[in-house]
Amino acid sequence: MVDPFNVYEQNAPAIIYLTFCHLLRQCHTALSAPYPLLPRESSSVYKRKVVQKSMKTLIQSLET
């Protein structure tokens, strides 16, 4: 027989990501969440995206 609690633990997500709802103060899920809320991206990933976007903007401005 399969223990449903054991199956849940094996299939549980390792990281719970923020959603737009969690950013709102009135959101009930942000206030009553039984788990720690983590940002969607690490700071290094965010910085890389910012650099890529600025490089893309620079290239577009040089082409015109």
Secondary structure by P-SEA (a helix, b strand, c coil): cccaaaaaaaacccbbbbccccccccccccccccbbbbccccaaaaaaaaaaaaaaaaaaaaac
